[in-house]
Amino acid sequence: MSQKTILYIEDNEYNRKIVRQLLGRTSYRLIEATDGETGVALAQKELPDLVLMDVQLPKISGLDATRLLKADPRTSHIPVIVITSFALSGDREKASEAGATNYLAKPYSPRELMAMIQDVLPER
């Protein structure tokens, strides 16, 4: 059974550290990008099993990055969980319209994120 890869696109080091620690106790392999442009390029190169996407990103937004991944035949099948600290009304719909599989508002509990990840990408 090959190891499943998760790409986390997030510009905030503190947030990346939390997810790094959370996934460190699992069999998932974590790769990271700090801006939307690099994240899309990394997804196209690595073809991860799941993308965790922050909305507020340098260069291109998480929603635009999600649209690019969904428009590319190589990455269109990859589930994307959009994570945002700007949980305004309509954000869930915007994430869904961009092609996101699921949506999580910050602050979230690590257990909530882990449940969402395992729902989309079972560990075993």
Secondary structure, 3 states (H helix, E strand, C coil): CCCCEEEEECCCHHHHHHHHHHHHCCCCEEEEECCHHHHHHHHHHHCCCEEEEECCCCCCCHHHHHHHHHHCCCCCCCCEEEEECCCCCCHHHHHHHHCCCEEEECCCCHHHHHHHHHHHCCCC
